[in-house]
Amino acid sequence: MPAKEKVSKMSVCLDKSMGGTELGEVEFNMADFKFGEYKIVRLFLRKSAANTSYDFNPEETFIDLALKGSRA
């Protein structure tokens, strides 16, 4: 695992055909992975300031990602 933390922000948006509104966002550490195998990370979505139409419970709304380290 890398020695330095690399915090990234990811936004979840509606499709452009539905207006492209940003619904929520998550921050996660891109350096939190395993070399050669996938590490599942559950990220809980926070409502964005731009989201005035869609309500959701941040404790129940999440995205599961699989991060895998590889040598370039």
C-alpha positions as CSV (number, residue, x, y, z in Angstrom):
1,M,0.0,0.0,0.0
2,P,1.3,3.5,-0.8
3,A,2.7,5.5,2.1
4,K,0.8,8.7,1.2
5,E,-3.0,9.3,1.4
6,K,-4.6,10.5,-1.8
7,V,-8.1,11.8,-1.1
8,S,-10.3,12.2,-4.2
9,K,-13.8,13.5,-4.7
10,M,-16.3,11.8,-6.9
11,S,-19.7,13.2,-7.9
12,V,-22.8,11.3,-8.9
13,C,-24.9,13.0,-11.6
14,L,-28.0,12.3,-13.6
15,D,-27.6,11.5,-17.2
16,K,-27.5,14.6,-19.5
17,S,-30.9,13.6,-21.0
18,M,-32.4,13.9,-17.5
19,G,-30.8,17.3,-16.9
20,G,-27.3,16.4,-15.7
21,T,-28.0,17.5,-12.1
22,E,-25.4,16.5,-9.5
23,L,-27.1,14.4,-6.9
24,G,-24.4,13.7,-4.4
25,E,-20.7,13.3,-3.7
26,V,-18.2,11.1,-1.9
27,E,-14.6,11.5,-0.8
28,F,-12.3,8.5,-0.7
29,N,-8.7,7.6,-0.4
30,M,-7.4,6.4,-3.8
31,A,-4.2,5.1,-2.1
32,D,-6.3,2.5,-0.1
33,F,-5.9,-0.5,-2.3
34,K,-4.1,-3.9,-2.5
35,F,-1.6,-4.8,-5.2
36,G,-2.8,-7.5,-7.5
37,E,-6.2,-8.1,-5.9
38,Y,-9.4,-6.0,-5.6
39,K,-10.3,-4.3,-2.4
40,I,-14.0,-3.4,-2.0
41,V,-14.7,0.0,-0.6
42,R,-18.2,1.2,0.4
43,L,-18.7,4.9,0.0
44,F,-21.8,6.7,1.5
45,L,-23.2,9.4,-0.7
46,R,-23.7,12.9,0.7
47,K,-26.3,15.2,-0.9
48,S,-24.8,17.9,-3.1
49,A,-25.7,21.6,-2.7
50,A,-26.9,21.6,-6.4
51,N,-29.4,18.8,-5.6
52,T,-32.7,20.6,-4.8
53,S,-35.0,18.0,-6.3
54,Y,-34.0,14.5,-5.2
55,D,-34.0,13.6,-1.5
56,F,-32.2,10.5,-0.1
57,N,-31.0,9.1,3.2
58,P,-27.2,9.4,3.3
59,E,-27.0,6.5,5.8
60,E,-28.7,4.1,3.3
61,T,-27.3,5.5,0.0
62,F,-23.9,4.1,-1.1
63,I,-21.7,3.0,-3.9
64,D,-19.4,0.0,-3.7
65,L,-16.1,0.3,-5.6
66,A,-13.3,-2.2,-6.2
67,L,-9.8,-0.7,-6.2
68,K,-6.9,-2.8,-7.4
69,G,-3.2,-1.7,-7.5
70,S,-1.0,-2.7,-10.5
71,R,2.5,-1.8,-11.6
72,A,2.5,0.7,-14.5
